């Protein structure tokens, strides 16, 4: 794969947060191989331009622990099942990255030695520096924390320059643009403003962690061709949230 991304990218190391639903494509559940390979290809294109890439993937396309907890299941057990769903998605992404010629390591917050190495921030940084895409699976390893929070935590631990949240819309709006055609899109926001407005970008814990660690957050449409590459080059794509 060749890259058309300029070598002078703005960011040295990024973490890409994908929802499990992003992998659904047109399916009702599971993983759409076309979407999987497209995301993997764009991540590799960015990496080959000189940007180190870490990834956190949710598990909502396979299982949602919070949903079953609302129906009476023990929340801790439900969240643990949700963590396992993120591991399945991570293994699928690893397979796609490697089939496209990339090198990838899956590090899990749960001890599952047969499928992934136990997560260590220091080891993850070494893998990134040596040319691997690093996928951080199983959330934080603890119940009651979302994969958004896991993404912000891992991005801070891995000393990333930017946390990117891939969505199905081209940034942050003051209302749902699919329901309200008059919704206003923001080019830039402060974390305090986003939190105060309750814009629902990420959960509060994740937003506060980014704010307190001065970690910029970019929100963009992953399904727009070339959007990821444009973001890492500093182009005005999506919405940028800063302190």
Buried (B, 14 or more C-beta within 10 A) or exposed (E): EEBEBEEEBBBBBBBBBBBBBBBBBEEEEBBBEEBBBBBBBBBBBBBBBBBBBBBBBBBBBBBBBBEBBEEEBEBEEBBBBBBBBBBBBBBBBBBBBEEBEBBBBBBBBBEBEEBBBBBEBEBBBEBBEEEBBBBBBBBBBBBEBBBBBBBBBBBBBBBBBBBBBBBEBBBBBEEEBEEEEEEEEBEEBEBEEBBEEEBEBBBEBBBBBBBEBEBBBBBBBBBEEBBBBBBBBBEEBBBBBBE
